[in-house]
């Protein structure tokens, strides 16, 4: 936030819970800082907002919003507000307390004290880049599922659609393994690399751009695949995922509503995967499958 406050604006959309990941991705196309605020708990709507320089990244933002609307079926109206950088960061800090997830993880922003929780893997993300903070049900479900996989000691791990890098860092820390983190958004790749360095995981988390499995080495096999994306992309990637899964390997899938589990499960069963468990976080579901 080095620009003068008078040149900054907040852009935002109000969307239902299931549309948050897609619109979070859309806003991040133009904004270096993105945050989520619960707008209406009863209606399960969220305000997805980002801060950018006035006039910057308008084409990227417009394109991202079009894609989000197509993917989710929700055509959200973009709002704009002039903003002061310090005031916006204060709101982010207030809305982003430390998150305790499952029995093993604590996720916190850089504004939280440095003292670590005993018995937990502490993951720190830049509070000014607050997307992927561990608050969303899909992320929490994946972290809980990861706890259940740890005893299998998977050696080769990939996080497909890494976002802020939370899952890649969690796997690298908990399993003490190298993790490949892939995302089709260059900004997410950059943020994952920054967050990995912030957590002392530069040598364990390798972030790279890629359109799904296309940029992953042909024939590469993984013992654990993490994919917190959206239901339809998960279905379309099922064949390639199965081809890259090692015998006996585990898959953790999320970014889907509980009502979408049958559709996603059917797509993966067609390629030889079997359901192990479904974890719920509100309306969100996380699936654990195995080859």
Buried (B, 14 or more C-beta within 10 A) or exposed (E): BEBEBEEBBBBBBBBBBBBBBBBBBBBBBBBBBBBBBEBEEEEBBBBBBBBBBEEBBEEBBEEBBEBBBEBBEBEBEEEEEEBBBEEBBEBBBEBBBBBBBBEBBBBBBBBBEEEEEEEBBBBBBBBBBBBBBBBBBBBBBBBBBBBBBEEBEBEBBBBBBBBBBBBBBBBBBBBEBBBBBBBBBEBBBBBBBBBBEBBEBEEBBBBBEBEBBEEBEEEEEBBBBBBBBBBBBBBEBBEBBBBBBBEEBBBBBBBBBBEBBEEBBEBBEEBEBEBBEBBEBBBBBBBBBBB
